[in-house]
Amino acid sequence: QLTAQIARAQGGEVVVAGVGQDADYRLPLAEELGFQTINVEADDLQARRDELTDGVGYDVVFDTTGHPSGLTMAVDEVRKGGQIVLVGQTGETTMPYSPLVRAEIDLQCSYASMYEDFERSLRLIASGDVDHATFLDDRFSLLEADEAFETFLEGGTCKPVFDVSVLRD
């Protein structure tokens, strides 16, 4: 959700994709925010890509899945000469790199942030371009950590945030 909001704030026309477990919470939230969505387990990916990109492919694909299959799927979805950005740790994967080379795809990786990134982020929140409340979920006490992580893994939240004040008593 955060990556989509930042891409839109930078002028991008954004489509948010998710898997089946995202259908109950994350994809509806993306739609609420005004993004087109794709359920990669239920939709015809090629037909949707062709419809949304006039058959060319996406200019940029951000892989925020944290799953090794994200990179291989991104290669299928990005246009020739496009860009794939791996956000965070994606796990190990093996794949032929020839499709990346032949299609002249730019592969960029992002793992950590620099000071300037935090300044820019706070400006995007202050301007209203990024709604931090949509991806930070404060429904969970630190005493409910197991429930929070289970909810996250099931797709019922984006980022659980814990209230640690309960530990002060």
C-alpha positions in Angstrom: 0.0 0.0 0.0 2.8 2.4 0.8 4.7 1.7 -2.4 1.5 2.3 -4.4 0.8 5.6 -2.7 4.3 6.8 -3.2 4.3 5.8 -6.9 1.1 7.6 -7.4 2.4 10.7 -5.6 5.3 10.7 -8.1 2.9 10.7 -11.0 2.5 7.0 -11.7 -0.6 5.2 -12.8 -0.7 2.4 -10.4 -2.1 -1.1 -10.4 -1.9 -3.2 -7.1 -1.6 -6.9 -7.4 -2.2 -9.5 -4.6 -2.8 -13.2 -4.0 -5.9 -14.9 -2.7 -5.2 -14.1 0.9 -5.2 -10.4 0.0 -8.7 -10.5 -1.4 -10.4 -9.9 2.0 -8.4 -6.9 3.3 -5.4 -5.6 1.2 -7.0 -5.5 -2.3 -10.2 -3.9 -1.0 -8.1 -1.3 0.8 -6.2 -0.6 -2.4 -9.5 -0.1 -4.2 -10.7 2.2 -1.5 -7.6 4.3 -2.1 -8.5 4.5 -5.8 -6.1 1.9 -7.3 -7.0 -0.7 -9.8 -6.3 -4.2 -8.5 -5.5 -7.6 -9.8 -5.8 -10.9 -7.9 -3.0 -13.0 -9.4 -4.7 -16.2 -8.4 -8.2 -15.4 -9.8 -7.6 -13.0 -12.7 -6.2 -13.7 -16.1 -2.9 -11.8 -15.8 -2.1 -11.6 -19.4 -5.5 -10.3 -20.3 -5.4 -7.7 -17.6 -1.8 -6.7 -18.5 -2.8 -6.3 -22.1 -5.9 -4.3 -21.2 -4.1 -2.0 -18.9 -0.9 -1.5 -20.9 -2.2 -1.8 -24.5 -0.3 -5.1 -24.8 3.1 -3.5 -24.0 3.6 -4.5 -20.4 4.1 -2.4 -17.3 6.8 0.3 -17.3 7.8 -0.4 -13.7 7.1 -3.4 -11.5 7.7 -3.1 -7.8 8.0 -6.5 -6.1 7.1 -6.0 -2.5 6.0 -9.6 -2.0 8.9 -10.8 0.0 8.5 -14.1 -1.9 11.0 -15.6 -4.3 8.3 -16.0 -7.0 7.9 -12.2 -7.2 11.0 -11.6 -9.4 10.1 -14.3 -11.9 6.5 -13.0 -12.2 7.8 -9.4 -12.5 10.0 -10.4 -15.5 6.8 -11.7 -17.2 4.8 -8.5 -16.5 7.3 -5.7 -17.2 7.7 -4.2 -20.7 10.9 -4.5 -22.8 13.2 -1.8 -21.5 11.2 -1.5 -18.3 12.3 -1.6 -14.7 11.8 -4.0 -11.8 12.4 -2.8 -8.3 12.8 -5.4 -5.6 11.7 -3.8 -2.3 13.0 -5.5 0.8 14.2 -9.1 1.3 12.7 -11.4 -1.4 14.3 -14.7 -0.4 16.5 -16.8 -2.7 15.5 -17.8 -6.2 17.1 -19.2 -9.2 15.9 -18.2 -12.7 17.4 -17.8 -16.2 18.7 -14.3 -16.5 18.6 -14.2 -20.3 15.1 -12.8 -20.4 16.3 -9.9 -18.3 19.2 -9.2 -20.6 17.3 -9.7 -23.9 14.5 -7.5 -22.8 17.0 -4.9 -21.5 15.2 -4.8 -18.1 16.7 -2.6 -15.4 16.8 -4.4 -12.1 17.0 -2.2 -9.0 17.1 -3.4 -5.4 16.1 -1.5 -2.3 16.6 -2.7 1.2 17.2 0.1 3.7 16.6 3.9 3.8 18.9 6.9 4.1 18.1 10.0 6.1 16.8 11.8 3.0 14.3 9.1 2.5 12.8 9.7 5.9 12.6 13.4 5.3 10.9 12.8 1.9 8.5 10.3 3.5 7.4 12.7 6.2 6.8 15.4 3.5 4.6 12.9 1.6 2.6 12.2 4.7 2.3 15.9 5.6 1.1 16.8 2.1 -1.6 14.0 2.2 -0.1 12.2 -0.7 0.5 9.2 1.6 -2.1 8.2 4.1 -0.1 6.4 6.8 -3.2 5.2 8.6 -4.0 2.9 5.7 -1.0 0.7 6.1 -0.3 1.0 9.9 -2.7 -1.1 11.9 -2.9 -0.4 15.6 -5.5 -3.0 16.5 -3.0 -5.1 18.4 -1.4 -4.9 21.8 2.1 -6.2 22.2 0.5 -8.9 24.4 -1.4 -10.1 21.2 1.8 -10.5 19.1 0.8 -14.1 17.9 -2.6 -12.9 16.8 -1.1 -9.9 15.0 1.4 -12.0 13.1 -1.2 -14.6 12.2 -3.5 -11.9 11.0 -0.7 -10.5 8.9 0.2 -13.9 7.3 -3.5 -14.5 6.5 -3.7 -11.1 4.7 -5.9 -9.4 7.3 -3.6 -6.5 7.9 -0.8 -4.6 6.2 1.6 -3.8 9.0 0.6 -4.5 12.6 1.8 -1.9 15.0 2.1 -2.8 18.7 1.1 -0.7 21.7 4.0 -1.2 24.1 2.5 1.0 26.8 0.9 -2.1 28.3 4.3 -3.2 29.4 4.8 -0.1 31.7 2.3 -1.3 34.3 
